């Protein structure tokens, strides 16, 4: 399984970015996918995740109402639309994938489950 993120960059506070994660190596639509981030000098943290089941996703409180996770199974691509960006959103953003097909999760379980596969990350910097 290979995951490759793109779409990072430098943006001013209040701006928007859309991250993409291209997946290959297996049937994309059957697995939970997630986004994590690692701010400078801090540990990696959960951002959002989405189920293989339509309409089932979960986001961290810090990004709720600003970030939207989505997936396009026909394109094997995961997205993270980031709006109203703040300097504290500055981090390396990672795409992650579950190893268990059709795993049933809900709410905070998305945050606590183990993700097996990871992309190399893309840098997002929010600064004026």
PLY file of the C-alpha trace (Angstrom):
ply
format ascii 1.0
element vertex 128
property float x
property float y
property float z
element edge 127
property int vertex1
property int vertex2
end_header
0.00 0.00 0.00
1.36 3.40 -0.96
0.06 6.77 0.19
1.28 10.08 -1.19
0.11 13.44 0.14
0.04 16.69 -1.82
-1.40 20.18 -1.58
0.57 21.58 1.34
2.18 25.01 1.32
2.30 28.45 2.87
-1.01 30.22 3.51
-2.04 33.32 5.44
-4.22 33.08 8.55
-7.87 32.77 7.54
-6.96 31.15 4.25
-7.76 27.72 2.84
-5.92 24.70 1.49
-7.00 21.32 0.21
-4.78 18.35 0.88
-4.96 15.22 -1.24
-3.74 11.69 -0.56
-3.36 9.34 -3.51
-3.60 5.68 -2.53
-2.48 2.63 -4.46
-1.83 -1.05 -3.90
-5.25 -2.30 -2.82
-8.99 -1.57 -3.04
-9.17 1.91 -1.55
-12.90 1.97 -0.89
-12.87 -0.87 1.67
-10.81 0.82 4.39
-10.93 3.53 7.00
-8.67 6.46 6.09
-7.41 9.28 8.26
-5.43 12.49 8.52
-2.93 13.23 11.27
-0.54 16.11 11.83
2.66 16.83 13.72
3.25 20.44 14.76
6.88 21.54 15.18
8.31 20.21 18.42
5.15 18.28 19.29
3.81 14.76 18.98
1.69 13.59 16.10
-2.04 14.14 16.64
-5.28 12.97 15.09
-7.09 15.38 12.76
-9.94 13.50 11.07
-10.93 10.11 9.69
-13.54 8.66 7.39
-15.07 5.23 7.13
-15.56 3.04 4.07
-19.24 3.37 5.06
-20.82 6.51 3.48
-21.60 9.36 5.86
-19.42 8.15 8.71
-16.53 10.42 9.70
-15.06 12.03 12.79
-12.92 15.11 13.43
-10.85 16.42 16.29
-12.46 19.21 18.30
-9.67 21.57 17.27
-10.70 21.39 13.60
-14.46 20.82 13.76
-16.33 23.38 11.69
-13.16 24.30 9.78
-11.79 21.09 8.23
-13.74 18.63 6.10
-12.55 15.12 5.29
-13.84 13.37 2.19
-12.92 10.59 -0.19
-13.36 9.83 -3.88
-13.27 6.06 -4.22
-13.30 6.23 -8.02
-10.04 8.21 -7.89
-8.52 6.34 -4.91
-8.02 9.70 -3.25
-8.57 11.08 0.24
-9.03 14.82 0.79
-8.82 17.30 3.63
-10.39 20.69 2.95
-8.94 23.14 5.46
-10.68 26.49 5.94
-10.18 29.41 8.34
-6.62 28.29 8.92
-4.81 29.41 12.05
-1.09 29.61 12.86
-1.57 26.69 15.26
-2.57 24.51 12.28
1.05 24.67 11.11
2.31 21.09 10.93
3.35 18.23 8.72
0.13 16.51 7.66
0.06 12.75 7.17
-2.40 10.49 5.43
-3.00 7.10 7.08
-4.85 3.91 6.19
-6.29 1.02 8.18
-5.14 -2.56 7.53
-8.49 -4.15 8.37
-11.05 -4.28 5.60
-14.55 -3.12 6.51
-13.61 -2.21 10.08
-16.68 -0.87 11.91
-15.85 2.25 13.92
-17.73 5.26 15.21
-16.92 8.55 16.90
-13.76 8.61 19.02
-12.88 5.06 17.90
-11.51 6.65 14.72
-8.97 8.47 16.86
-8.00 5.46 18.98
-7.68 2.75 16.34
-4.37 1.69 14.87
-3.49 2.83 11.37
-1.10 0.56 9.51
0.03 2.57 6.51
1.35 6.12 6.36
2.36 8.63 3.72
5.57 10.70 3.89
3.67 13.86 4.83
3.16 17.34 3.42
4.08 20.61 5.15
1.39 23.17 5.90
2.53 26.55 7.20
0.04 29.20 8.29
1.75 32.55 8.65
1.41 36.17 7.61
0 1
1 2
2 3
3 4
4 5
5 6
6 7
7 8
8 9
9 10
10 11
11 12
12 13
13 14
14 15
15 16
16 17
17 18
18 19
19 20
20 21
21 22
22 23
23 24
24 25
25 26
26 27
27 28
28 29
29 30
30 31
31 32
32 33
33 34
34 35
35 36
36 37
37 38
38 39
39 40
40 41
41 42
42 43
43 44
44 45
45 46
46 47
47 48
48 49
49 50
50 51
51 52
52 53
53 54
54 55
55 56
56 57
57 58
58 59
59 60
60 61
61 62
62 63
63 64
64 65
65 66
66 67
67 68
68 69
69 70
70 71
71 72
72 73
73 74
74 75
75 76
76 77
77 78
78 79
79 80
80 81
81 82
82 83
83 84
84 85
85 86
86 87
87 88
88 89
89 90
90 91
91 92
92 93
93 94
94 95
95 96
96 97
97 98
98 99
99 100
100 101
101 102
102 103
103 104
104 105
105 106
106 107
107 108
108 109
109 110
110 111
111 112
112 113
113 114
114 115
115 116
116 117
117 118
118 119
119 120
120 121
121 122
122 123
123 124
124 125
125 126
126 127
